Amino acid sequence: MGLPSLDLNLLVALHALLAERNVTRAGERIGLSQPATSAALARLRRHFDDELLQRVGSRYELTPLASSLLEQFQLALRYVENTFAARPVFNAAVSTRGFSILASDYALIVLGGTLGRLMQERAPNVRLHINNLDRHLVDDAANTLRIHDAMLLPKGYVSDLAEAPLFEDDWVILASTRPGREARVLDLDELSTARWVTTYDSPTQFTPADKTLRFLGIERRSDIIVENFASLPFLVRDTDRLALVPRRLAHTFGRVEGIEQLEPPVSLPQLSESLWWHPSRETDPGHRWLLDIIIDAADQIGMETRNVPR
């Protein structure tokens, strides 16, 4: 069915029904009576040849087809929002536009406070939705960035996309403190035999530091695998495990009691955090503003932490 023969009002009803999973609430959401919403549901069922909503006990659940439609709606609505939010000139001071970016908790811990302050100062009514990164989004970055406005991600994971450098970082190793014992110095053998807490567990998620260790023949034994950095010190503390983390992040962990920072026994490549976006967005003044404010935030934290304590 092409757009000319499609009743676009049914799309509004479909989204409400999928989101609410209830005819009455869906009608209230879009300003339709219950009979009118029920009639829309009947038409949609005929169109898709699927129940869409099926009763399970006292409530309705989405059918498998309806669940897939809801996922597609999130993408479609993002396109529509971007289309209708477009303006020839973007005035951040009065705009109520929403933006969506992807970032790891590492990037947010390092950059988020400064970015939030700048947004409050320059664009008090602009909304920023920050989504968690995962390997599926990174592996499909070109399509991901057709939906989301930008991605904060180190170099080495994606290519063929527009990019701006944000900041660089080097690496330290977190370990539990050992009161009363002499200062600890790690060697390569200890890295090979140690038990580790690592972030992610996919070849596409290995950092340049991971790749260097592997090149040296060091296969880290991962006892615990997490998909964030913030939990690392708490999983290392009071154990014999180690964790490899960016120095800027480790500096924030300095307030965590029972954790010490050790220098790696081998030089590891720096982490180069970058800002990525899809080139198709570059004619959008609002998107350009978003990129600029993220880059400004990175410039400021670069000045504030130019000499991160070692």
KANORQUI-V217864 format. One line per field, one symbol per residue. phi: phi as a letter, one per 20 degrees, with the letter a starting at -180 (. if undefined). A space follows every 10 residues. Layout:
phi=???
This chain:
phi=.eggeeffff fffffffffe lbfffffffd mdffffffff fffffffelb fmdcfcmecd cffgffffff fffgffffff ffffefcfcd dffcfdfdcc cdbffgffff dfffffffff fdbfdfdced dffbfffffd gffgeedefa cebffodcbm cfbcfdadbd ccdebffcgn dfgececfff ffefecdcdm bbgfdfegfg fffffeneef eefcccdbef egffeegmce fcbecffgfg fffgeefncc ddfffbfdff edfcdcbegf efeefffffg gfffffffff ffffcgdfgd
